[in-house]
Amino acid sequence: MIKLFSVKEKAKKDAAAANGKQQKTTAGELRVQKDISELDLPKNVSLRFPDGNDKIMNFEVTLKPDEGLYKGGAFLFSFAVPSGYPHDPPKVKCLTKVYHPNIDLEGNICLNILREDWKPVLTITAVIYGLNFLFLAPNADDPLNKEAAQMMQQSPAQFERLVAQSITRGCSIGGDYFPPCRGERSS
Amino acid sequence: MGLEGRWRDIDYLLTRQGNVVGPGFEPGPEIREFLQNDCRVLVVGAGGLGCELLKDLALSGFGNIDVIDMDTIDVSNLNRQFLFRMHDVGRSKAEIAAQRIMQRIPGVSVTAHHCMIQDKPLDFYQQFHVIVLGLDSLEARRYMNSVACSFLEYDEDGQPDLSTIKPMVDGGTEGFKGHARVLIPGVTPCFECTLWLFPPQTKFPLCTLAETPRSPAHCIEYAKIILWPKERSDDSFDADCEEHMKWVYEKALARAAEFGIQGMTYQLTQGVVKNIIPAIASTNAIVAAQCTLEALKMVTMCSTGLNNYMMYVGTDGVYTLTTPYERDEKCPICSAGVSYEVSPSTTLQQLIDGLVADPDLGKHLSAPSVSYGSTNLYMRGALEGQTRHNLEKPISELVDGEGSVIHVNDRKLVSAMKVRLKFNGTNGHMET
């Protein structure tokens, strides 16, 4: 224990300590700076900061799967990093409408590390790899788009065809129109 | 002042020596005078803990108290936030709490601040001797932590400069469990040093919510996370709006019926959406009492302080455990960081090369990136192309001058390294 105050001296405090040279940053932002400076992205992923180089809590990621069913498509994601980062995970949405068992038509994504399995040691890089993986290995057991999941399980060949058609030329599936996936914001 | 004999027990503590007093304790009547006249304490939060804290501090001899809270009084607060009455509903918690304390405890001055903690400038927080936190979120704690740690400075030997330490006491409760904790920046761990202590919020997998809900909470989350943005994308959801909450409840109820899930109530909906944890008055009282005692000890040294974290569990009898948590020596918020001497005309590239070549610092660096506050001066990775042009600029153009603190990131570092720049006349590196 240390003695911080001297009552006898009326504990005068030097209010004008030589401070103020430290620009205000939150602990969450410091951590995002670290994440971004260490990003090691595969070639098929690109990142942009629509609000400028110094507003890094919001950014967009474009992913172009280089193998698997979704090869040929380009998918745009928005990342919003909350001030509670890295205690809280980044909020990620898929802005390109896609026929995928783990992504719904509103762009919600069922990826474990974005919710129940998020840990503060994980990074932005880890999330991007997670998204990449989702396109290489869609998982029909954890469906967010139930129709797509059922199709994938019951008629894999038909599913494959629909994916290929929707991402390259665009098509309607079960009443929903999927425009070609060119890394743009749908609707 | 006040009632005859009101300070008798406090005086026993403050005017007599003892075996467990803190270092440098000098008993005498001037300590109470200091407490009542000169000492300034800030209470952050005027809720369940805040009400208890204000009462305890005022009755322990603290004469000048400030309280800050952005919230207004809700009916559901009245069972435990005992400074508030039915007719106060809708009014500022901080203002009513301050009024009530001054009515009941003559001689105490309580100043209310009805605003967000982020609204106050650093100078505001600078004026207090000790800050006591009665908060319910990690986010607010982290903010107050960054405020308290921003005052901290270290001397040449890497020891914290005592006059720059802004001590805090933190209390927290969750049902029958609670904690009290002492934060002396530079001496005990700050919140960022021990971020892992805070449990993650329970989150359900989205696909469970969407396809296989099994509990009322699953249905409520589904209504809020999936249905709201889908059906009411023009409205931003407001948990304090009754109509919004009712809407979520109705949708959740329908979904529960569809899946044969029992036990959906409006109250539960509120609880899940607002992440409400049942608050228990006695837990608040116990934790606030401990926090007040720690504030009193910190200011007066009348007894050895808590080292540095106490947990309280009242679920099954009464259990407490005190643990001395350790600082993270590399904490980007409260650690000393390093001083580095450069000439103002040094370019950013030269600065980076100098850091890497430095016999001490260079050990932790291979390919550093540099930020100054929110400004990313040079970032490897995704922003390399956009920040490269800064490498040729002199450092004096990029920061605010002598004493500026930059953050250096590197793969070899667990977290950002704080570097305080000292400007010299010559264009050279740190001389030892």
Boltz contact constraints between the chains, C-beta under 6 A:
constraints:
  - contact:
      token1: [A, 1]
      token2: [B, 22]
      max_distance: 6.0
  - contact:
      token1: [A, 1]
      token2: [B, 304]
      max_distance: 6.0
  - contact:
      token1: [A, 1]
      token2: [B, 305]
      max_distance: 6.0
  - contact:
      token1: [A, 3]
      token2: [B, 23]
      max_distance: 6.0
  - contact:
      token1: [A, 3]
      token2: [B, 24]
      max_distance: 6.0
  - contact:
      token1: [A, 3]
      token2: [B, 301]
      max_distance: 6.0
  - contact:
      token1: [A, 4]
      token2: [B, 162]
      max_distance: 6.0
  - contact:
      token1: [A, 4]
      token2: [B, 165]
      max_distance: 6.0
  - contact:
      token1: [A, 5]
      token2: [B, 299]
      max_distance: 6.0
  - contact:
      token1: [A, 7]
      token2: [B, 30]
      max_distance: 6.0
  - contact:
      token1: [A, 7]
      token2: [B, 31]
      max_distance: 6.0
  - contact:
      token1: [A, 7]
      token2: [B, 34]
      max_distance: 6.0
  - contact:
      token1: [A, 10]
      token2: [B, 38]
      max_distance: 6.0
  - contact:
      token1: [A, 14]
      token2: [B, 163]
      max_distance: 6.0
  - contact:
      token1: [A, 15]
      token2: [B, 126]
      max_distance: 6.0
  - contact:
      token1: [A, 17]
      token2: [B, 164]
      max_distance: 6.0
  - contact:
      token1: [A, 21]
      token2: [B, 400]
      max_distance: 6.0
  - contact:
      token1: [A, 21]
      token2: [B, 403]
      max_distance: 6.0
  - contact:
      token1: [A, 21]
      token2: [B, 404]
      max_distance: 6.0
  - contact:
      token1: [A, 22]
      token2: [B, 405]
      max_distance: 6.0
  - contact:
      token1: [A, 23]
      token2: [B, 373]
      max_distance: 6.0
  - contact:
      token1: [A, 25]
      token2: [B, 373]
      max_distance: 6.0
  - contact:
      token1: [A, 25]
      token2: [B, 374]
      max_distance: 6.0
  - contact:
      token1: [A, 27]
      token2: [B, 142]
      max_distance: 6.0
  - contact:
      token1: [A, 27]
      token2: [B, 192]
      max_distance: 6.0
  - contact:
      token1: [A, 27]
      token2: [B, 333]
      max_distance: 6.0
  - contact:
      token1: [A, 30]
      token2: [B, 332]
      max_distance: 6.0
  - contact:
      token1: [A, 30]
      token2: [B, 416]
      max_distance: 6.0
  - contact:
      token1: [A, 33]
      token2: [B, 371]
      max_distance: 6.0
  - contact:
      token1: [A, 34]
      token2: [B, 409]
      max_distance: 6.0
  - contact:
      token1: [A, 34]
      token2: [B, 416]
      max_distance: 6.0
  - contact:
      token1: [A, 36]
      token2: [B, 381]
      max_distance: 6.0
  - contact:
      token1: [A, 36]
      token2: [B, 382]
      max_distance: 6.0
  - contact:
      token1: [A, 37]
      token2: [B, 369]
      max_distance: 6.0
  - contact:
      token1: [A, 37]
      token2: [B, 379]
      max_distance: 6.0
  - contact:
      token1: [A, 37]
      token2: [B, 380]
      max_distance: 6.0
  - contact:
      token1: [A, 37]
      token2: [B, 381]
      max_distance: 6.0
  - contact:
      token1: [A, 37]
      token2: [B, 409]
      max_distance: 6.0
  - contact:
      token1: [A, 38]
      token2: [B, 381]
      max_distance: 6.0
  - contact:
      token1: [A, 38]
      token2: [B, 411]
      max_distance: 6.0
  - contact:
      token1: [A, 39]
      token2: [B, 381]
      max_distance: 6.0
  - contact:
      token1: [A, 39]
      token2: [B, 382]
      max_distance: 6.0
  - contact:
      token1: [A, 47]
      token2: [B, 382]
      max_distance: 6.0
  - contact:
      token1: [A, 53]
      token2: [B, 376]
      max_distance: 6.0
  - contact:
      token1: [A, 53]
      token2: [B, 383]
      max_distance: 6.0
  - contact:
      token1: [A, 53]
      token2: [B, 386]
      max_distance: 6.0
  - contact:
      token1: [A, 54]
      token2: [B, 374]
      max_distance: 6.0
  - contact:
      token1: [A, 54]
      token2: [B, 375]
      max_distance: 6.0
  - contact:
      token1: [A, 54]
      token2: [B, 376]
      max_distance: 6.0
  - contact:
      token1: [A, 83]
      token2: [B, 139]
      max_distance: 6.0
  - contact:
      token1: [A, 84]
      token2: [B, 139]
      max_distance: 6.0
  - contact:
      token1: [A, 87]
      token2: [B, 138]
      max_distance: 6.0
  - contact:
      token1: [A, 106]
      token2: [B, 229]
      max_distance: 6.0
  - contact:
      token1: [A, 106]
      token2: [B, 230]
      max_distance: 6.0
  - contact:
      token1: [A, 108]
      token2: [B, 206]
      max_distance: 6.0
  - contact:
      token1: [A, 110]
      token2: [B, 206]
      max_distance: 6.0
  - contact:
      token1: [A, 110]
      token2: [B, 207]
      max_distance: 6.0
  - contact:
      token1: [A, 115]
      token2: [B, 203]
      max_distance: 6.0
  - contact:
      token1: [A, 116]
      token2: [B, 203]
      max_distance: 6.0
  - contact:
      token1: [A, 116]
      token2: [B, 205]
      max_distance: 6.0
  - contact:
      token1: [A, 142]
      token2: [B, 207]
      max_distance: 6.0
  - contact:
      token1: [A, 143]
      token2: [B, 207]
      max_distance: 6.0
  - contact:
      token1: [A, 143]
      token2: [B, 211]
      max_distance: 6.0
  - contact:
      token1: [A, 144]
      token2: [B, 206]
      max_distance: 6.0
  - contact:
      token1: [A, 144]
      token2: [B, 207]
      max_distance: 6.0
  - contact:
      token1: [A, 144]
      token2: [B, 210]
      max_distance: 6.0
  - contact:
      token1: [A, 146]
      token2: [B, 211]
      max_distance: 6.0
